[in-house]
Amino acid sequence: MLKFFATKLFSLSVTFIIITIISFGIIHLAPGSPAQMGALNPQISQAQIDKINRLYGLNQPIFKQYINWMKNLARADFGVSLVDGRSASKKIFERIPITVTINLLSMLLILAVGIPIGILMAVNESKLIDKLLTFLVFIGYATPGFWLALLLMILLGVNLHILPIAGLHSIGADKFSALGYLTDEAKHLILPIFVSAFGGLAGISRYVRGEMITEFSKGYIRYLDARGMRKSFIIRHAARNSLLPIITILGLSVPGLIGGSVIFETIFAIPGMGQLFYQSAMARDYPVILGILVIGAILTLLGNLIADIAYGLADPRIRTESTD
């Protein structure tokens, strides 16, 4: 198991270096820079633009900028924000808790709802309920998250006044009791969490359905059925084996959740990492953008590592194949 872990860790380390190179290059190849954004101000002179470039090292060759950035990154220093001069690390870590909270709750919602739906579809294969749920699932696949968010905001927020549509707290929430404060925050998180989880529900349910149907066709299931075992007993055994690959799917779903944060946090005005990423991209704030990309890459690779280890523990054949 130690060799398996070391192999995975080395592979992810190489992947991380490649991600940093690609991210750094793409950001600097994109049109516009912090100094050029300032050039939109008619009162700024070329001398001031050159001074900004020298101050932040933007006039250096890109490979030298990358090396300097990696040296700082090795010390867990993302640099200084080019917008307000604050530490990029502090700006990012102030926003991480809410983004991680929303993504974790979204993941729990996906598992709690998507897996039972997938099992129900498989058990009733080709029946009316399976066809109905399949139709609804495909609607989930086809529905853009931003469009769904806007519809729910109009319906539940503007027209029905059931849920708040922006921010984390209502005006004057700091004067609420502790319970009232938490209740107010929970109401503000309902729509973002649902929108974040909506696409994942469709994906996980279809995946579980396919795995369950494959499991039902195996010999040991037919043997249990021939022995007269209860249907619930057979479903439980089939589900236990078919859900094993879900471990890998969970690791691969991390990038989608993090990427989706940019959309729904911007739409719902949630002060999280996704909203900060969008604002920083518009301002060409390189240190903050790269810091968020690095954290996203680390979380994604960490999720994949945990999934690989868990899968290796559950199936010893995976460990053997990976170390041969």
DRENDO-1510 file (C-alpha; in Angstrom, 1 decimal, always signed):
<recs>
REC; n; res; u; v; w
REC; 1; MET; +0.0; +0.0; +0.0 .
REC; 2; LEU; +2.9; +2.4; +0.7 .
REC; 3; LYS; +4.3; +1.8; -2.8 .
REC; 4; PHE; +0.9; +2.4; -4.3 .
REC; 5; PHE; +0.6; +5.7; -2.3 .
REC; 6; ALA; +4.1; +6.9; -3.3 .
REC; 7; THR; +3.4; +6.2; -7.0 .
REC; 8; LYS; +0.2; +8.2; -6.9 .
REC; 9; LEU; +1.8; +11.0; -5.0 .
REC; 10; PHE; +4.6; +11.3; -7.5 .
REC; 11; SER; +2.2; +11.2; -10.4 .
REC; 12; LEU; +0.1; +14.0; -8.9 .
REC; 13; SER; +3.2; +16.1; -8.2 .
REC; 14; VAL; +4.2; +16.0; -11.8 .
REC; 15; THR; +0.6; +16.8; -12.8 .
REC; 16; PHE; +0.6; +19.8; -10.5 .
REC; 17; ILE; +3.8; +21.2; -12.0 .
REC; 18; ILE; +2.3; +20.9; -15.5 .
REC; 19; ILE; -0.9; +22.6; -14.3 .
REC; 20; THR; +1.1; +25.6; -12.9 .
REC; 21; ILE; +3.0; +26.0; -16.2 .
REC; 22; ILE; -0.1; +25.8; -18.4 .
REC; 23; SER; -2.1; +28.2; -16.0 .
REC; 24; PHE; +0.7; +30.7; -15.8 .
REC; 25; GLY; +1.2; +30.7; -19.6 .
REC; 26; ILE; -2.4; +31.0; -20.5 .
REC; 27; ILE; -3.1; +33.9; -18.1 .
REC; 28; HIS; -0.1; +35.8; -19.5 .
REC; 29; LEU; -1.1; +35.1; -23.1 .
REC; 30; ALA; -4.6; +36.4; -22.5 .
REC; 31; PRO; -5.1; +40.0; -23.9 .
REC; 32; GLY; -4.7; +42.8; -21.3 .
REC; 33; SER; -2.6; +43.2; -18.2 .
REC; 34; PRO; -2.9; +45.2; -15.0 .
REC; 35; ALA; -0.9; +48.0; -16.5 .
REC; 36; GLN; -3.0; +48.0; -19.7 .
REC; 37; MET; -6.2; +48.0; -17.7 .
REC; 38; GLY; -4.9; +51.2; -16.0 .
REC; 39; ALA; -4.2; +52.6; -19.4 .
REC; 40; LEU; -8.0; +52.9; -19.9 .
REC; 41; ASN; -7.8; +55.8; -17.6 .
REC; 42; PRO; -7.1; +58.9; -19.8 .
REC; 43; GLN; -5.1; +60.6; -17.1 .
REC; 44; ILE; -2.5; +57.8; -16.8 .
REC; 45; SER; +0.8; +58.3; -18.7 .
REC; 46; GLN; +3.0; +55.9; -20.4 .
REC; 47; ALA; +5.7; +56.5; -17.8 .
REC; 48; GLN; +3.2; +55.4; -15.1 .
REC; 49; ILE; +2.4; +52.3; -17.0 .
REC; 50; ASP; +6.1; +51.4; -17.3 .
REC; 51; LYS; +6.5; +52.1; -13.6 .
REC; 52; ILE; +3.7; +49.6; -12.8 .
REC; 53; ASN; +5.3; +47.0; -15.0 .
REC; 54; ARG; +8.7; +47.4; -13.3 .
REC; 55; LEU; +7.1; +47.4; -9.8 .
REC; 56; TYR; +5.4; +44.1; -10.3 .
REC; 57; GLY; +8.0; +42.5; -12.5 .
REC; 58; LEU; +5.7; +42.4; -15.5 .
REC; 59; ASN; +8.4; +43.7; -17.8 .
REC; 60; GLN; +10.5; +40.5; -17.2 .
REC; 61; PRO; +10.6; +37.5; -19.5 .
REC; 62; ILE; +7.7; +35.2; -18.8 .
REC; 63; PHE; +9.9; +32.3; -17.8 .
REC; 64; LYS; +11.6; +34.4; -15.2 .
REC; 65; GLN; +8.3; +35.6; -13.9 .
REC; 66; TYR; +7.2; +31.9; -13.6 .
REC; 67; ILE; +10.4; +31.0; -11.7 .
REC; 68; ASN; +10.0; +33.9; -9.2 .
REC; 69; TRP; +6.3; +33.0; -8.7 .
REC; 70; MET; +7.2; +29.3; -8.1 .
REC; 71; LYS; +9.8; +30.4; -5.5 .
REC; 72; ASN; +7.2; +32.4; -3.7 .
REC; 73; LEU; +4.7; +29.5; -4.0 .
REC; 74; ALA; +7.2; +27.2; -2.4 .
REC; 75; ARG; +6.9; +29.5; +0.7 .
REC; 76; ALA; +3.0; +29.4; +0.4 .
REC; 77; ASP; +3.1; +33.0; -0.7 .
REC; 78; PHE; +0.8; +33.9; -3.6 .
REC; 79; GLY; +2.2; +37.5; -3.7 .
REC; 80; VAL; +0.4; +40.8; -3.4 .
REC; 81; SER; -2.9; +41.7; -5.1 .
REC; 82; LEU; -2.3; +44.1; -8.0 .
REC; 83; VAL; -5.7; +45.8; -7.3 .
REC; 84; ASP; -5.5; +46.9; -3.7 .
REC; 85; GLY; -2.1; +45.8; -2.5 .
REC; 86; ARG; -3.4; +43.3; +0.0 .
REC; 87; SER; -1.9; +39.9; +0.4 .
REC; 88; ALA; -3.4; +37.6; -2.2 .
REC; 89; SER; -3.3; +34.7; +0.2 .
REC; 90; LYS; -5.4; +36.6; +2.8 .
REC; 91; LYS; -7.9; +37.6; +0.1 .
REC; 92; ILE; -8.3; +34.0; -1.0 .
REC; 93; PHE; -8.4; +32.3; +2.4 .
REC; 94; GLU; -11.1; +34.8; +3.5 .
REC; 95; ARG; -13.3; +33.4; +0.8 .
REC; 96; ILE; -12.5; +29.7; +0.9 .
REC; 97; PRO; -14.7; +28.6; +3.9 .
REC; 98; ILE; -18.0; +29.6; +2.2 .
REC; 99; THR; -17.0; +28.0; -1.1 .
REC; 100; VAL; -15.9; +24.8; +0.5 .
REC; 101; THR; -19.1; +24.8; +2.6 .
REC; 102; ILE; -21.4; +25.2; -0.4 .
REC; 103; ASN; -19.5; +22.5; -2.4 .
REC; 104; LEU; -19.6; +20.0; +0.5 .
REC; 105; LEU; -23.3; +20.5; +1.0 .
REC; 106; SER; -23.8; +20.2; -2.7 .
REC; 107; MET; -21.9; +16.9; -2.7 .
REC; 108; LEU; -24.0; +15.6; +0.2 .
REC; 109; LEU; -27.2; +16.6; -1.7 .
REC; 110; ILE; -26.0; +14.9; -4.8 .
REC; 111; LEU; -25.3; +11.6; -3.0 .
REC; 112; ALA; -28.4; +11.7; -0.8 .
REC; 113; VAL; -30.7; +12.2; -3.7 .
REC; 114; GLY; -28.9; +11.0; -6.8 .
REC; 115; ILE; -28.0; +7.5; -5.5 .
REC; 116; PRO; -31.5; +6.5; -4.4 .
REC; 117; ILE; -32.9; +7.9; -7.7 .
REC; 118; GLY; -30.4; +5.8; -9.7 .
REC; 119; ILE; -31.3; +2.7; -7.7 .
REC; 120; LEU; -35.0; +3.3; -8.2 .
REC; 121; MET; -34.5; +3.7; -11.9 .
REC; 122; ALA; -32.5; +0.5; -12.2 .
REC; 123; VAL; -35.0; -1.6; -10.1 .
REC; 124; ASN; -37.8; -0.4; -12.4 .
REC; 125; GLU; -35.9; -0.6; -15.6 .
REC; 126; SER; -38.0; +0.2; -18.7 .
REC; 127; LYS; -41.1; +0.9; -16.5 .
REC; 128; LEU; -43.0; +4.1; -16.5 .
REC; 129; ILE; -41.2; +5.5; -13.4 .
REC; 130; ASP; -37.8; +4.7; -15.1 .
REC; 131; LYS; -38.8; +6.5; -18.3 .
REC; 132; LEU; -40.2; +9.5; -16.3 .
REC; 133; LEU; -37.0; +9.9; -14.2 .
REC; 134; THR; -34.8; +9.4; -17.3 .
REC; 135; PHE; -36.7; +12.2; -19.0 .
REC; 136; LEU; -36.2; +14.5; -15.9 .
REC; 137; VAL; -32.5; +13.5; -15.7 .
REC; 138; PHE; -31.9; +14.5; -19.3 .
REC; 139; ILE; -33.6; +17.8; -18.6 .
REC; 140; GLY; -31.0; +18.2; -15.8 .
REC; 141; TYR; -28.2; +17.5; -18.2 .
REC; 142; ALA; -29.5; +20.0; -20.8 .
REC; 143; THR; -30.3; +22.9; -18.4 .
REC; 144; PRO; -27.6; +25.5; -18.1 .
REC; 145; GLY; -26.8; +26.3; -14.5 .
REC; 146; PHE; -26.9; +30.1; -14.9 .
REC; 147; TRP; -30.3; +30.0; -16.7 .
REC; 148; LEU; -31.8; +27.8; -13.9 .
REC; 149; ALA; -30.4; +30.2; -11.3 .
REC; 150; LEU; -32.0; +33.2; -13.0 .
REC; 151; LEU; -35.4; +31.4; -13.3 .
REC; 152; LEU; -35.4; +30.4; -9.6 .
REC; 153; MET; -34.4; +33.9; -8.5 .
REC; 154; ILE; -37.3; +35.3; -10.5 .
REC; 155; LEU; -39.8; +32.7; -9.3 .
REC; 156; LEU; -38.9; +32.1; -5.7 .
REC; 157; GLY; -37.3; +35.5; -4.9 .
REC; 158; VAL; -38.9; +38.2; -7.0 .
REC; 159; ASN; -42.4; +36.8; -7.6 .
REC; 160; LEU; -43.1; +34.6; -4.5 .
REC; 161; HIS; -40.7; +36.2; -2.0 .
REC; 162; ILE; -40.0; +32.8; -0.5 .
REC; 163; LEU; -36.2; +32.8; -0.6 .
REC; 164; PRO; -33.6; +35.6; -0.8 .
REC; 165; ILE; -31.8; +35.9; -4.1 .
REC; 166; ALA; -28.4; +37.5; -3.2 .
REC; 167; GLY; -25.7; +37.6; -0.6 .
REC; 168; LEU; -25.2; +35.5; +2.5 .
REC; 169; HIS; -27.2; +37.6; +5.0 .
REC; 170; SER; -30.1; +40.0; +5.1 .
REC; 171; ILE; -29.7; +43.6; +6.0 .
REC; 172; GLY; -29.4; +44.0; +9.7 .
REC; 173; ALA; -28.7; +40.2; +10.2 .
REC; 174; ASP; -26.0; +41.1; +12.7 .
REC; 175; LYS; -28.7; +42.1; +15.1 .
REC; 176; PHE; -30.5; +38.8; +14.9 .
REC; 177; SER; -30.2; +36.1; +17.6 .
REC; 178; ALA; -27.7; +33.3; +17.0 .
REC; 179; LEU; -30.5; +31.0; +15.8 .
REC; 180; GLY; -32.0; +33.7; +13.6 .
REC; 181; TYR; -28.6; +34.5; +12.1 .
REC; 182; LEU; -28.0; +30.9; +11.2 .
REC; 183; THR; -31.5; +30.5; +9.8 .
REC; 184; ASP; -31.1; +33.6; +7.7 .
REC; 185; GLU; -27.8; +32.3; +6.3 .
REC; 186; ALA; -29.4; +28.9; +5.6 .
REC; 187; LYS; -32.1; +30.6; +3.6 .
REC; 188; HIS; -29.6; +32.4; +1.5 .
REC; 189; LEU; -27.7; +29.2; +0.8 .
REC; 190; ILE; -30.7; +27.1; -0.4 .
REC; 191; LEU; -30.7; +28.4; -4.0 .
REC; 192; PRO; -26.9; +28.4; -4.5 .
REC; 193; ILE; -26.6; +24.8; -3.2 .
REC; 194; PHE; -29.5; +23.5; -5.3 .
REC; 195; VAL; -28.1; +25.1; -8.5 .
REC; 196; SER; -24.6; +23.8; -7.7 .
REC; 197; ALA; -25.9; +20.3; -7.2 .
REC; 198; PHE; -28.5; +20.2; -10.0 .
REC; 199; GLY; -26.3; +19.0; -12.8 .
REC; 200; GLY; -24.5; +16.5; -10.5 .
REC; 201; LEU; -27.8; +14.9; -9.5 .
REC; 202; ALA; -28.4; +14.1; -13.1 .
REC; 203; GLY; -25.0; +12.6; -13.7 .
REC; 204; ILE; -24.7; +10.5; -10.6 .
REC; 205; SER; -28.2; +9.0; -10.9 .
REC; 206; ARG; -27.6; +7.9; -14.5 .
REC; 207; TYR; -24.3; +6.4; -13.5 .
REC; 208; VAL; -25.8; +4.5; -10.6 .
REC; 209; ARG; -28.6; +3.3; -12.8 .
REC; 210; GLY; -26.1; +1.9; -15.4 .
REC; 211; GLU; -24.0; +0.2; -12.8 .
REC; 212; MET; -27.0; -1.3; -11.0 .
REC; 213; ILE; -28.4; -2.7; -14.3 .
REC; 214; THR; -25.0; -4.3; -15.1 .
REC; 215; GLU; -24.8; -5.8; -11.6 .
REC; 216; PHE; -28.3; -7.2; -11.9 .
REC; 217; SER; -27.2; -9.2; -15.0 .
REC; 218; LYS; -24.4; -11.0; -13.1 .
REC; 219; GLY; -24.6; -14.6; -12.1 .
REC; 220; TYR; -24.6; -14.2; -8.4 .
REC; 221; ILE; -27.7; -12.0; -8.5 .
REC; 222; ARG; -29.5; -14.6; -10.6 .
REC; 223; TYR; -28.4; -17.2; -8.1 .
REC; 224; LEU; -29.8; -15.2; -5.1 .
REC; 225; ASP; -33.0; -14.7; -7.0 .
REC; 226; ALA; -33.3; -18.4; -7.7 .
REC; 227; ARG; -32.7; -19.2; -4.0 .
REC; 228; GLY; -35.8; -17.1; -3.3 .
REC; 229; MET; -34.0; -14.3; -1.5 .
REC; 230; ARG; -36.0; -11.2; -0.6 .
REC; 231; LYS; -35.8; -8.5; -3.3 .
REC; 232; SER; -34.6; -5.9; -0.8 .
REC; 233; PHE; -31.7; -8.3; +0.1 .
REC; 234; ILE; -30.7; -8.7; -3.6 .
REC; 235; ILE; -30.9; -4.9; -4.2 .
REC; 236; ARG; -28.8; -4.2; -1.2 .
REC; 237; HIS; -26.0; -6.6; -2.4 .
REC; 238; ALA; -26.2; -5.3; -5.9 .
REC; 239; ALA; -26.0; -1.7; -4.7 .
REC; 240; ARG; -23.0; -2.4; -2.5 .
REC; 241; ASN; -21.0; -3.7; -5.5 .
REC; 242; SER; -22.2; -1.2; -8.0 .
REC; 243; LEU; -21.5; +1.8; -5.8 .
REC; 244; LEU; -17.8; +1.0; -5.5 .
REC; 245; PRO; -16.9; +3.0; -8.7 .
REC; 246; ILE; -18.8; +6.0; -7.3 .
REC; 247; ILE; -15.7; +6.6; -5.1 .
REC; 248; THR; -13.8; +7.5; -8.3 .
REC; 249; ILE; -16.7; +9.6; -9.6 .
REC; 250; LEU; -16.7; +11.7; -6.5 .
REC; 251; GLY; -13.0; +12.5; -6.9 .
REC; 252; LEU; -13.6; +13.5; -10.6 .
REC; 253; SER; -16.5; +15.7; -9.7 .
REC; 254; VAL; -14.4; +18.1; -7.6 .
REC; 255; PRO; -13.3; +20.2; -10.6 .
REC; 256; GLY; -16.9; +20.7; -11.8 .
REC; 257; LEU; -18.0; +21.9; -8.4 .
REC; 258; ILE; -15.1; +24.4; -8.1 .
REC; 259; GLY; -15.6; +25.6; -11.6 .
REC; 260; GLY; -19.3; +26.0; -11.0 .
REC; 261; SER; -18.6; +28.2; -8.0 .
REC; 262; VAL; -17.5; +31.0; -10.4 .
REC; 263; ILE; -21.0; +31.0; -12.0 .
REC; 264; PHE; -23.4; +30.7; -9.1 .
REC; 265; GLU; -21.3; +32.8; -6.7 .
REC; 266; THR; -21.3; +35.6; -9.2 .
REC; 267; ILE; -25.0; +35.3; -9.9 .
REC; 268; PHE; -26.1; +35.1; -6.3 .
REC; 269; ALA; -23.4; +37.6; -5.1 .
REC; 270; ILE; -21.9; +35.0; -2.7 .
REC; 271; PRO; -18.6; +36.4; -1.4 .
REC; 272; GLY; -16.7; +33.2; -2.1 .
REC; 273; MET; -13.7; +32.1; -4.0 .
REC; 274; GLY; -15.6; +31.9; -7.3 .
REC; 275; GLN; -16.8; +35.4; -7.2 .
REC; 276; LEU; -13.2; +36.6; -6.3 .
REC; 277; PHE; -11.9; +34.7; -9.2 .
REC; 278; TYR; -14.3; +36.4; -11.6 .
REC; 279; GLN; -13.5; +39.9; -10.2 .
REC; 280; SER; -9.8; +39.2; -10.3 .
REC; 281; ALA; -10.0; +38.0; -13.9 .
REC; 282; MET; -11.7; +41.1; -15.0 .
REC; 283; ALA; -9.0; +43.2; -13.3 .
REC; 284; ARG; -6.2; +41.0; -14.6 .
REC; 285; ASP; -5.1; +40.5; -10.9 .
REC; 286; TYR; -2.5; +37.8; -11.7 .
REC; 287; PRO; -1.4; +36.8; -8.1 .
REC; 288; VAL; -5.0; +36.3; -7.0 .
REC; 289; ILE; -6.0; +34.4; -10.2 .
REC; 290; LEU; -3.0; +32.1; -10.0 .
REC; 291; GLY; -3.5; +31.6; -6.3 .
REC; 292; ILE; -7.1; +30.5; -6.8 .
REC; 293; LEU; -6.1; +28.2; -9.7 .
REC; 294; VAL; -3.4; +26.6; -7.5 .
REC; 295; ILE; -5.8; +26.0; -4.6 .
REC; 296; GLY; -8.4; +24.6; -7.1 .
REC; 297; ALA; -5.7; +22.3; -8.6 .
REC; 298; ILE; -4.6; +21.1; -5.1 .
REC; 299; LEU; -8.2; +20.4; -4.0 .
REC; 300; THR; -8.8; +18.5; -7.3 .
REC; 301; LEU; -5.6; +16.4; -7.1 .
REC; 302; LEU; -6.3; +15.8; -3.4 .
REC; 303; GLY; -9.8; +14.6; -4.2 .
REC; 304; ASN; -8.4; +12.2; -6.9 .
REC; 305; LEU; -5.7; +11.0; -4.5 .
REC; 306; ILE; -8.3; +10.2; -1.8 .
REC; 307; ALA; -10.5; +8.5; -4.3 .
REC; 308; ASP; -7.6; +6.4; -5.6 .
REC; 309; ILE; -6.5; +5.4; -2.1 .
REC; 310; ALA; -10.1; +4.6; -1.1 .
REC; 311; TYR; -10.6; +2.6; -4.3 .
REC; 312; GLY; -7.3; +0.8; -3.7 .
REC; 313; LEU; -8.3; -0.2; -0.2 .
REC; 314; ALA; -11.7; -1.4; -1.4 .
REC; 315; ASP; -10.2; -3.4; -4.3 .
REC; 316; PRO; -6.7; -4.8; -3.8 .
REC; 317; ARG; -6.5; -5.5; -7.6 .
REC; 318; ILE; -6.1; -1.8; -8.2 .
REC; 319; ARG; -3.1; -1.6; -5.9 .
REC; 320; THR; -1.4; -4.5; -7.7 .
REC; 321; GLU; -2.1; -3.1; -11.2 .
REC; 322; SER; -0.8; +0.4; -10.3 .
REC; 323; THR; +2.5; -0.8; -8.9 .
REC; 324; ASP; +3.4; -3.5; -11.5 .
</recs>
